[in-house]
């Protein structure tokens, strides 16, 4: 993750420690290191736009569409995880 103040704080560090998550920060002033996150954000935006356009729903439902797109991504199988979805890995 980048070095934004939303990530560098005690509450997030304490929470991640209790979950066994190791936080890794990018080098200062190097946004190119955050390519995976940028691609996932782009994917979620594109899915959300597509869902809203296809269903002809109003734009004010944008937040719900992004939430639903993230839910769908977490329920899909990926090539990096064998025989499990991201949701199944996260929740055991």
N, CA, C and O atoms as CSV, one atom per row, in Angstrom:
chain,resi,resn,atom,element,x,y,z
A,1,UNK,N,N,0.842,-1.177,0.000
A,1,UNK,CA,C,0.000,0.000,0.000
A,1,UNK,C,C,0.884,1.236,0.000
A,1,UNK,O,O,2.062,1.177,0.354
A,2,UNK,N,N,0.305,2.343,-0.398
A,2,UNK,CA,C,1.097,3.574,-0.416
A,2,UNK,C,C,1.223,4.126,1.005
A,2,UNK,O,O,0.703,3.541,1.955
A,3,UNK,N,N,1.889,5.208,1.132
A,3,UNK,CA,C,2.179,5.764,2.446
A,3,UNK,C,C,1.174,6.838,2.869
A,3,UNK,O,O,1.528,7.765,3.599
A,4,UNK,N,N,-0.069,6.718,2.418
A,4,UNK,CA,C,-1.108,7.670,2.797
A,4,UNK,C,C,-1.453,7.550,4.276
A,4,UNK,O,O,-1.332,6.481,4.873
A,5,UNK,N,N,-1.882,8.659,4.848
A,5,UNK,CA,C,-2.189,8.666,6.285
A,5,UNK,C,C,-3.349,7.741,6.639
A,5,UNK,O,O,-3.492,7.337,7.793
A,6,UNK,N,N,-4.182,7.401,5.643
A,6,UNK,CA,C,-5.265,6.451,5.930
A,6,UNK,C,C,-4.727,5.047,6.173
A,6,UNK,O,O,-5.428,4.200,6.726
A,7,UNK,N,N,-3.488,4.797,5.764
A,7,UNK,CA,C,-2.875,3.481,5.952
A,7,UNK,C,C,-1.856,3.456,7.089
A,7,UNK,O,O,-1.671,2.425,7.735
A,8,UNK,N,N,-1.206,4.572,7.331
A,8,UNK,CA,C,-0.174,4.603,8.368
A,8,UNK,C,C,-0.797,5.166,9.640
A,8,UNK,O,O,-0.718,6.364,9.909
A,9,UNK,N,N,-1.411,4.289,10.411
A,9,UNK,CA,C,-1.983,4.680,11.696
A,9,UNK,C,C,-2.030,3.469,12.606
A,9,UNK,O,O,-2.009,2.326,12.148
A,10,UNK,N,N,-2.094,3.731,13.888
A,10,UNK,CA,C,-2.014,2.662,14.881
A,10,UNK,C,C,-3.201,1.712,14.817
A,10,UNK,O,O,-3.033,0.503,14.977
A,11,UNK,N,N,-4.387,2.237,14.587
A,11,UNK,CA,C,-5.569,1.360,14.595
A,11,UNK,C,C,-5.501,0.333,13.460
A,11,UNK,O,O,-5.841,-0.832,13.667
A,12,UNK,N,N,-5.068,0.747,12.264
A,12,UNK,CA,C,-4.942,-0.206,11.163
A,12,UNK,C,C,-3.827,-1.205,11.434
A,12,UNK,O,O,-3.973,-2.394,11.151
A,13,UNK,N,N,-2.729,-0.732,11.974
A,13,UNK,CA,C,-1.623,-1.641,12.290
A,13,UNK,C,C,-2.036,-2.662,13.344
A,13,UNK,O,O,-1.720,-3.844,13.210
A,14,UNK,N,N,-2.738,-2.228,14.390
A,14,UNK,CA,C,-3.206,-3.157,15.424
A,14,UNK,C,C,-4.182,-4.177,14.842
A,14,UNK,O,O,-4.080,-5.371,15.123
A,15,UNK,N,N,-5.129,-3.703,14.029
A,15,UNK,CA,C,-6.110,-4.607,13.426
A,15,UNK,C,C,-5.429,-5.643,12.534
A,15,UNK,O,O,-5.730,-6.834,12.614
A,16,UNK,N,N,-4.505,-5.180,11.682
A,16,UNK,CA,C,-3.835,-6.113,10.771
A,16,UNK,C,C,-2.989,-7.123,11.539
A,16,UNK,O,O,-2.884,-8.278,11.127
A,17,UNK,N,N,-2.388,-6.707,12.643
A,17,UNK,CA,C,-1.616,-7.649,13.464
A,17,UNK,C,C,-2.506,-8.734,14.054
A,17,UNK,O,O,-2.103,-9.896,14.114
A,18,UNK,N,N,-3.724,-8.369,14.497
A,18,UNK,CA,C,-4.618,-9.376,15.072
A,18,UNK,C,C,-5.112,-10.368,14.022
A,18,UNK,O,O,-5.452,-11.505,14.346
A,19,UNK,N,N,-5.150,-9.924,12.740
A,19,UNK,CA,C,-5.594,-10.801,11.656
A,19,UNK,C,C,-4.430,-11.543,10.993
A,19,UNK,O,O,-4.643,-12.349,10.088
A,20,UNK,N,N,-3.199,-11.271,11.443
A,20,UNK,CA,C,-2.039,-11.925,10.846
A,20,UNK,C,C,-1.648,-11.350,9.497
A,20,UNK,O,O,-1.034,-12.039,8.682
A,21,UNK,N,N,-1.998,-10.100,9.255
A,21,UNK,CA,C,-1.699,-9.447,7.985
A,21,UNK,C,C,-0.457,-8.587,8.150
A,21,UNK,O,O,-0.370,-7.765,9.062
A,22,UNK,N,N,0.484,-8.785,7.270
A,22,UNK,CA,C,1.710,-7.986,7.298
A,22,UNK,C,C,1.559,-6.838,6.299
A,22,UNK,O,O,1.336,-7.066,5.110
A,23,UNK,N,N,1.679,-5.618,6.787
A,23,UNK,CA,C,1.553,-4.447,5.932
A,23,UNK,C,C,2.888,-4.174,5.237
A,23,UNK,O,O,3.937,-4.153,5.882
A,24,UNK,N,N,2.843,-3.969,3.941
A,24,UNK,CA,C,4.030,-3.631,3.174
A,24,UNK,C,C,3.770,-2.307,2.467
A,24,UNK,O,O,2.809,-2.173,1.709
A,25,UNK,N,N,4.627,-1.342,2.722
A,25,UNK,CA,C,4.469,-0.019,2.142
A,25,UNK,C,C,5.353,0.137,0.915
A,25,UNK,O,O,6.448,-0.421,0.854
A,26,UNK,N,N,4.876,0.891,-0.052
A,26,UNK,CA,C,5.681,1.167,-1.238
A,26,UNK,C,C,6.782,2.156,-0.882
A,26,UNK,O,O,6.723,2.827,0.148
A,27,UNK,N,N,7.770,2.234,-1.734
A,27,UNK,CA,C,8.828,3.215,-1.545
A,27,UNK,C,C,8.232,4.614,-1.709
A,27,UNK,O,O,7.301,4.802,-2.492
A,28,UNK,N,N,8.763,5.593,-0.976
A,28,UNK,CA,C,8.224,6.956,-1.107
A,28,UNK,C,C,8.301,7.474,-2.541
A,28,UNK,O,O,9.285,7.249,-3.246
A,29,UNK,N,N,7.253,8.166,-2.957
A,29,UNK,CA,C,7.184,8.823,-4.269
A,29,UNK,C,C,7.336,7.845,-5.435
A,29,UNK,O,O,7.982,8.158,-6.435
A,30,UNK,N,N,6.743,6.671,-5.301
A,30,UNK,CA,C,6.837,5.667,-6.374
A,30,UNK,C,C,5.463,5.052,-6.638
A,30,UNK,O,O,5.236,3.893,-6.291
A,31,UNK,N,N,4.551,5.799,-7.241
A,31,UNK,CA,C,3.207,5.266,-7.480
A,31,UNK,C,C,3.188,4.075,-8.431
A,31,UNK,O,O,2.213,3.325,-8.453
A,32,UNK,N,N,4.234,3.891,-9.207
A,32,UNK,CA,C,4.262,2.765,-10.146
A,32,UNK,C,C,4.297,1.420,-9.426
A,32,UNK,O,O,3.992,0.393,-10.034
A,33,UNK,N,N,4.658,1.403,-8.153
A,33,UNK,CA,C,4.689,0.148,-7.398
A,33,UNK,C,C,3.296,-0.331,-7.017
A,33,UNK,O,O,3.144,-1.451,-6.531
A,34,UNK,N,N,2.302,0.475,-7.222
A,34,UNK,CA,C,0.956,0.132,-6.794
A,34,UNK,C,C,0.077,-0.317,-7.964
A,34,UNK,O,O,-1.130,-0.076,-7.964
A,35,UNK,N,N,0.678,-0.965,-8.954
A,35,UNK,CA,C,-0.022,-1.354,-10.170
A,35,UNK,C,C,-1.166,-2.324,-9.966
A,35,UNK,O,O,-2.200,-2.202,-10.622
A,36,UNK,N,N,-1.004,-3.290,-9.067
A,36,UNK,CA,C,-2.061,-4.284,-8.839
A,36,UNK,C,C,-3.307,-3.600,-8.283
A,36,UNK,O,O,-4.419,-3.881,-8.728
A,37,UNK,N,N,-3.128,-2.716,-7.322
A,37,UNK,CA,C,-4.274,-2.003,-6.743
A,37,UNK,C,C,-4.936,-1.107,-7.782
A,37,UNK,O,O,-6.163,-1.021,-7.839
A,38,UNK,N,N,-4.130,-0.440,-8.604
A,38,UNK,CA,C,-4.696,0.421,-9.640
A,38,UNK,C,C,-5.525,-0.391,-10.629
A,38,UNK,O,O,-6.596,0.049,-11.048
A,39,UNK,N,N,-5.042,-1.566,-11.003
A,39,UNK,CA,C,-5.766,-2.411,-11.944
A,39,UNK,C,C,-7.077,-2.914,-11.335
A,39,UNK,O,O,-8.100,-2.970,-12.017
A,40,UNK,N,N,-7.045,-3.279,-10.044
A,40,UNK,CA,C,-8.278,-3.746,-9.395
A,40,UNK,C,C,-9.289,-2.611,-9.303
A,40,UNK,O,O,-10.481,-2.824,-9.526
A,41,UNK,N,N,-8.825,-1.407,-8.977
A,41,UNK,CA,C,-9.738,-0.263,-8.932
A,41,UNK,C,C,-10.351,-0.010,-10.300
A,41,UNK,O,O,-11.544,0.274,-10.408
A,42,UNK,N,N,-9.540,-0.111,-11.340
A,42,UNK,CA,C,-10.058,0.088,-12.700
A,42,UNK,C,C,-11.103,-0.975,-13.038
A,42,UNK,O,O,-12.141,-0.673,-13.626
A,43,UNK,N,N,-10.819,-2.214,-12.661
A,43,UNK,CA,C,-11.759,-3.301,-12.908
A,43,UNK,C,C,-13.085,-3.042,-12.206
A,43,UNK,O,O,-14.148,-3.230,-12.798
A,44,UNK,N,N,-13.030,-2.611,-10.947
A,44,UNK,CA,C,-14.259,-2.338,-10.200
A,44,UNK,C,C,-15.044,-1.182,-10.818
A,44,UNK,O,O,-16.272,-1.235,-10.893
A,45,UNK,N,N,-14.342,-0.142,-11.258
A,45,UNK,CA,C,-15.009,0.992,-11.893
A,45,UNK,C,C,-15.685,0.551,-13.194
A,45,UNK,O,O,-16.831,0.914,-13.457
A,46,UNK,N,N,-14.973,-0.230,-13.998
A,46,UNK,CA,C,-15.555,-0.686,-15.267
A,46,UNK,C,C,-16.752,-1.597,-15.048
A,46,UNK,O,O,-17.754,-1.480,-15.753
A,47,UNK,N,N,-16.660,-2.503,-14.079
A,47,UNK,CA,C,-17.799,-3.368,-13.768
A,47,UNK,C,C,-18.997,-2.539,-13.306
A,47,UNK,O,O,-20.129,-2.785,-13.723
A,48,UNK,N,N,-18.742,-1.564,-12.449
A,48,UNK,CA,C,-19.818,-0.720,-11.930
A,48,UNK,C,C,-20.497,0.070,-13.045
A,48,UNK,O,O,-21.725,0.123,-13.116
A,49,UNK,N,N,-19.702,0.677,-13.905
A,49,UNK,CA,C,-20.268,1.435,-15.032
A,49,UNK,C,C,-21.119,0.541,-15.923
A,49,UNK,O,O,-22.209,0.925,-16.347
A,50,UNK,N,N,-20.613,-0.646,-16.199
A,50,UNK,CA,C,-21.325,-1.588,-17.053
A,50,UNK,C,C,-22.647,-2.015,-16.421
A,50,UNK,O,O,-23.677,-2.062,-17.093
A,51,UNK,N,N,-22.611,-2.327,-15.124
A,51,UNK,CA,C,-23.842,-2.742,-14.448
A,51,UNK,C,C,-24.890,-1.627,-14.455
A,51,UNK,O,O,-26.065,-1.873,-14.729
A,52,UNK,N,N,-24.456,-0.402,-14.152
A,52,UNK,CA,C,-25.407,0.711,-14.128
A,52,UNK,C,C,-25.969,0.992,-15.518
A,52,UNK,O,O,-27.164,1.249,-15.670
A,53,UNK,N,N,-25.104,0.944,-16.532
A,53,UNK,CA,C,-25.567,1.214,-17.897
A,53,UNK,C,C,-26.512,0.123,-18.390
A,53,UNK,O,O,-27.553,0.418,-18.977
A,54,UNK,N,N,-26.154,-1.129,-18.154
A,54,UNK,CA,C,-26.977,-2.247,-18.642
A,54,UNK,C,C,-28.339,-2.298,-17.955
A,54,UNK,O,O,-29.339,-2.663,-18.572
A,55,UNK,N,N,-28.370,-1.933,-16.687
A,55,UNK,CA,C,-29.632,-1.988,-15.956
A,55,UNK,C,C,-30.425,-0.683,-16.040
A,55,UNK,O,O,-31.561,-0.600,-15.573
A,56,UNK,N,N,-29.797,0.341,-16.650
A,56,UNK,CA,C,-30.419,1.660,-16.792
A,56,UNK,C,C,-30.795,2.265,-15.443
A,56,UNK,O,O,-31.816,2.941,-15.309
A,57,UNK,N,N,-29.938,2.004,-14.438
A,57,UNK,CA,C,-30.142,2.578,-13.116
A,57,UNK,C,C,-29.472,3.948,-13.044
A,57,UNK,O,O,-28.530,4.207,-13.793
A,58,UNK,N,N,-29.933,4.820,-12.168
A,58,UNK,CA,C,-29.352,6.163,-12.062
A,58,UNK,C,C,-27.956,6.142,-11.442
A,58,UNK,O,O,-27.595,5.220,-10.710
A,59,UNK,N,N,-27.179,7.183,-11.755
A,59,UNK,CA,C,-25.793,7.267,-11.300
A,59,UNK,C,C,-25.645,7.382,-9.790
A,59,UNK,O,O,-24.588,7.048,-9.256
A,60,UNK,N,N,-26.682,7.847,-9.082
A,60,UNK,CA,C,-26.533,7.995,-7.639
A,60,UNK,C,C,-26.367,6.641,-6.934
A,60,UNK,O,O,-26.033,6.595,-5.750
A,61,UNK,N,N,-26.599,5.557,-7.652
A,61,UNK,CA,C,-26.394,4.217,-7.099
A,61,UNK,C,C,-24.960,3.719,-7.298
A,61,UNK,O,O,-24.673,2.535,-7.123
A,62,UNK,N,N,-24.073,4.634,-7.665
A,62,UNK,CA,C,-22.680,4.311,-7.955
A,62,UNK,C,C,-22.018,3.528,-6.816
A,62,UNK,O,O,-21.375,2.506,-7.055
A,63,UNK,N,N,-22.175,4.005,-5.588
A,63,UNK,CA,C,-21.520,3.361,-4.450
A,63,UNK,C,C,-21.981,1.916,-4.280
A,63,UNK,O,O,-21.168,1.026,-4.029
A,64,UNK,N,N,-23.276,1.689,-4.416
A,64,UNK,CA,C,-23.798,0.326,-4.301
A,64,UNK,C,C,-23.301,-0.564,-5.441
A,64,UNK,O,O,-23.052,-1.753,-5.243
A,65,UNK,N,N,-23.160,0.014,-6.631
A,65,UNK,CA,C,-22.656,-0.758,-7.770
A,65,UNK,C,C,-21.205,-1.170,-7.539
A,65,UNK,O,O,-20.826,-2.299,-7.851
A,66,UNK,N,N,-20.397,-0.272,-7.000
A,66,UNK,CA,C,-18.993,-0.609,-6.707
A,66,UNK,C,C,-18.925,-1.685,-5.620
A,66,UNK,O,O,-18.129,-2.619,-5.713
A,67,UNK,N,N,-19.755,-1.548,-4.604
A,67,UNK,CA,C,-19.788,-2.553,-3.536
A,67,UNK,C,C,-20.170,-3.918,-4.100
A,67,UNK,O,O,-19.573,-4.934,-3.743
A,68,UNK,N,N,-21.158,-3.936,-4.973
A,68,UNK,CA,C,-21.588,-5.197,-5.579
A,68,UNK,C,C,-20.510,-5.766,-6.504
A,68,UNK,O,O,-20.303,-6.979,-6.540
A,69,UNK,N,N,-19.829,-4.906,-7.245
A,69,UNK,CA,C,-18.743,-5.362,-8.121
A,69,UNK,C,C,-17.619,-5.996,-7.294
A,69,UNK,O,O,-17.059,-7.018,-7.691
A,70,UNK,N,N,-17.291,-5.397,-6.154
A,70,UNK,CA,C,-16.254,-5.969,-5.280
A,70,UNK,C,C,-16.713,-7.317,-4.730
A,70,UNK,O,O,-15.923,-8.256,-4.635
A,71,UNK,N,N,-17.992,-7.407,-4.367
A,71,UNK,CA,C,-18.548,-8.678,-3.893
A,71,UNK,C,C,-18.410,-9.751,-4.968
A,71,UNK,O,O,-17.982,-10.869,-4.684
A,72,UNK,N,N,-18.774,-9.405,-6.205
A,72,UNK,CA,C,-18.676,-10.373,-7.302
A,72,UNK,C,C,-17.233,-10.810,-7.532
A,72,UNK,O,O,-16.968,-11.994,-7.737
A,73,UNK,N,N,-16.301,-9.860,-7.499
A,73,UNK,CA,C,-14.887,-10.201,-7.690
A,73,UNK,C,C,-14.410,-11.173,-6.614
A,73,UNK,O,O,-13.627,-12.081,-6.894
A,74,UNK,N,N,-14.879,-10.981,-5.392
A,74,UNK,CA,C,-14.460,-11.857,-4.296
A,74,UNK,C,C,-15.090,-13.243,-4.371
A,74,UNK,O,O,-14.594,-14.181,-3.747
A,75,UNK,N,N,-16.169,-13.381,-5.122
A,75,UNK,CA,C,-16.840,-14.669,-5.266
A,75,UNK,C,C,-16.356,-15.468,-6.484
A,75,UNK,O,O,-16.722,-16.632,-6.648
A,76,UNK,N,N,-15.542,-14.848,-7.329
A,76,UNK,CA,C,-15.059,-15.512,-8.536
A,76,UNK,C,C,-13.772,-16.287,-8.273
A,76,UNK,O,O,-12.937,-15.870,-7.470
A,77,UNK,N,N,-13.625,-17.404,-8.949
A,77,UNK,CA,C,-12.371,-18.144,-8.882
A,77,UNK,C,C,-11.308,-17.373,-9.657
A,77,UNK,O,O,-11.620,-16.695,-10.637
A,78,UNK,N,N,-10.062,-17.474,-9.221
A,78,UNK,CA,C,-8.961,-16.813,-9.912
A,78,UNK,C,C,-7.862,-17.824,-10.198
A,78,UNK,O,O,-7.820,-18.890,-9.585
A,79,UNK,N,N,-6.983,-17.495,-11.118
A,79,UNK,CA,C,-5.895,-18.416,-11.441
A,79,UNK,C,C,-4.850,-18.471,-10.330
A,79,UNK,O,O,-4.087,-19.434,-10.252
A,80,UNK,N,N,-4.803,-17.459,-9.474
A,80,UNK,CA,C,-3.792,-17.457,-8.409
A,80,UNK,C,C,-4.219,-18.282,-7.195
A,80,UNK,O,O,-3.383,-18.614,-6.355
A,81,UNK,N,N,-5.501,-18.617,-7.090
A,81,UNK,CA,C,-5.989,-19.445,-5.989
A,81,UNK,C,C,-6.564,-20.738,-6.569
A,81,UNK,O,O,-7.412,-20.707,-7.461
A,82,UNK,N,N,-6.097,-21.855,-6.058
A,82,UNK,CA,C,-6.541,-23.152,-6.577
A,82,UNK,C,C,-7.702,-23.662,-5.729
A,82,UNK,O,O,-7.584,-23.772,-4.508
A,83,UNK,N,N,-8.814,-23.969,-6.372
A,83,UNK,CA,C,-9.987,-24.580,-5.747
A,83,UNK,C,C,-10.626,-23.743,-4.642
A,83,UNK,O,O,-11.240,-24.300,-3.733
A,84,UNK,N,N,-10.496,-22.429,-4.700
A,84,UNK,CA,C,-11.138,-21.570,-3.705
A,84,UNK,C,C,-11.303,-20.169,-4.284
A,84,UNK,O,O,-10.573,-19.758,-5.187
A,85,UNK,N,N,-12.267,-19.460,-3.748
A,85,UNK,CA,C,-12.450,-18.060,-4.123
A,85,UNK,C,C,-11.739,-17.194,-3.092
A,85,UNK,O,O,-11.412,-17.683,-2.010
A,86,UNK,N,N,-11.489,-15.920,-3.396
A,86,UNK,CA,C,-10.902,-15.036,-2.384
A,86,UNK,C,C,-11.742,-14.996,-1.101
A,86,UNK,O,O,-11.190,-14.952,-0.002
A,87,UNK,N,N,-13.067,-15.011,-1.236
A,87,UNK,CA,C,-13.948,-15.000,-0.069
A,87,UNK,C,C,-13.713,-16.248,0.796
A,87,UNK,O,O,-13.625,-16.154,2.020
A,88,UNK,N,N,-13.615,-17.404,0.154
A,88,UNK,CA,C,-13.408,-18.645,0.902
A,88,UNK,C,C,-12.056,-18.643,1.618
A,88,UNK,O,O,-11.963,-19.119,2.749
A,89,UNK,N,N,-11.028,-18.127,0.994
A,89,UNK,CA,C,-9.703,-18.063,1.615
A,89,UNK,C,C,-9.735,-17.121,2.808
A,89,UNK,O,O,-9.190,-17.439,3.865
A,90,UNK,N,N,-10.375,-15.953,2.647
A,90,UNK,CA,C,-10.404,-14.950,3.712
A,90,UNK,C,C,-11.181,-15.449,4.924
A,90,UNK,O,O,-10.760,-15.247,6.063
A,91,UNK,N,N,-12.316,-16.101,4.679
A,91,UNK,CA,C,-13.199,-16.516,5.781
A,91,UNK,C,C,-13.026,-17.977,6.192
A,91,UNK,O,O,-13.750,-18.466,7.060
A,92,UNK,N,N,-12.081,-18.669,5.582
A,92,UNK,CA,C,-11.838,-20.051,5.967
A,92,UNK,C,C,-12.901,-20.965,5.466
A,92,UNK,O,O,-12.843,-22.170,5.707
